Amino acid sequence: MADRPITPSGCRLCGIPEREHAQRWKPPAGWHAWSAPTARQILARMQMRRRFARKEGQ
């Protein structure tokens, strides 16, 4: 799964989806609760997911 892009609506700090998140430790954020991603992060993640899908389709 590490080869797949982050879910667009995943945590602002680590990219894990809200339903799977709870409390997580991830550098550099350390222990943190799920935080909503910024609009810029969502857009960038969506674009990354599209590029990944095109690459996989070839």
BELMO-V607883 format. One record per residue. N is the residue number from 1. RES is the residue in one letter. SS is DSSP state (~ for helix, > for strand, _ for the rest). OMEGA is omega in degrees with one decimal (none if undefined). D_LAST is the distance of its C-alpha to the last C-alpha in Angstrom with 2 decimals. Layout:
n=N res=RES ss=SS omega=OMEGA d_last=D_LAST
n=N res=RES ss=SS omega=OMEGA d_last=D_LAST
This chain:
n=1 res=M ss=_ omega=-179.3 d_last=19.15
n=2 res=A ss=_ omega=179.8 d_last=19.74
n=3 res=D ss=_ omega=-179.8 d_last=16.07
n=4 res=R ss=_ omega=177.9 d_last=15.70
n=5 res=P ss=_ omega=178.5 d_last=17.02
n=6 res=I ss=_ omega=175.0 d_last=20.63
n=7 res=T ss=_ omega=-177.8 d_last=21.64
n=8 res=P ss=_ omega=-178.2 d_last=22.70
n=9 res=S ss=_ omega=178.2 d_last=26.19
n=10 res=G ss=_ omega=-178.5 d_last=26.64
n=11 res=C ss=_ omega=178.5 d_last=29.73
n=12 res=R ss=_ omega=-173.2 d_last=30.42
n=13 res=L ss=_ omega=-174.5 d_last=31.28
n=14 res=C ss=_ omega=176.7 d_last=28.84
n=15 res=G ss=_ omega=-179.5 d_last=26.14
n=16 res=I ss=_ omega=179.2 d_last=27.27
n=17 res=P ss=_ omega=-175.0 d_last=27.59
n=18 res=E ss=~ omega=-176.8 d_last=31.23
n=19 res=R ss=~ omega=-178.2 d_last=31.82
n=20 res=E ss=~ omega=-166.3 d_last=30.91
n=21 res=H ss=~ omega=-171.2 d_last=32.60
n=22 res=A ss=_ omega=175.1 d_last=36.43
n=23 res=Q ss=_ omega=-179.4 d_last=37.71
n=24 res=R ss=> omega=171.8 d_last=35.35
n=25 res=W ss=> omega=-179.6 d_last=35.88
n=26 res=K ss=> omega=178.1 d_last=33.22
n=27 res=P ss=_ omega=-3.9 d_last=33.93
n=28 res=P ss=_ omega=-175.1 d_last=34.99
n=29 res=A ss=_ omega=-175.5 d_last=35.94
n=30 res=G ss=> omega=178.0 d_last=37.85
n=31 res=W ss=> omega=-179.4 d_last=39.00
n=32 res=H ss=> omega=173.0 d_last=37.99
n=33 res=A ss=_ omega=179.0 d_last=37.62
n=34 res=W ss=_ omega=176.3 d_last=34.58
n=35 res=S ss=_ omega=179.7 d_last=34.56
n=36 res=A ss=_ omega=177.2 d_last=32.78
n=37 res=P ss=_ omega=176.3 d_last=30.10
n=38 res=T ss=_ omega=177.5 d_last=30.88
n=39 res=A ss=~ omega=178.1 d_last=29.37
n=40 res=R ss=~ omega=178.5 d_last=27.72
n=41 res=Q ss=~ omega=179.6 d_last=26.19
n=42 res=I ss=~ omega=179.9 d_last=24.85
n=43 res=L ss=~ omega=-179.8 d_last=23.28
n=44 res=A ss=~ omega=179.5 d_last=21.75
n=45 res=R ss=~ omega=176.9 d_last=20.36
n=46 res=M ss=~ omega=178.6 d_last=18.91
n=47 res=Q ss=~ omega=178.2 d_last=17.21
n=48 res=M ss=~ omega=179.6 d_last=15.88
n=49 res=R ss=~ omega=177.5 d_last=14.62
n=50 res=R ss=~ omega=178.5 d_last=12.77
n=51 res=R ss=~ omega=179.4 d_last=11.14
n=52 res=F ss=~ omega=-179.2 d_last=10.28
n=53 res=A ss=~ omega=178.3 d_last=8.91
n=54 res=R ss=~ omega=-179.9 d_last=6.60
n=55 res=K ss=~ omega=179.9 d_last=5.60
n=56 res=E ss=~ omega=-177.3 d_last=5.60
n=57 res=G ss=~ omega=-176.7 d_last=3.81
n=58 res=Q ss=_ omega=none d_last=0.00
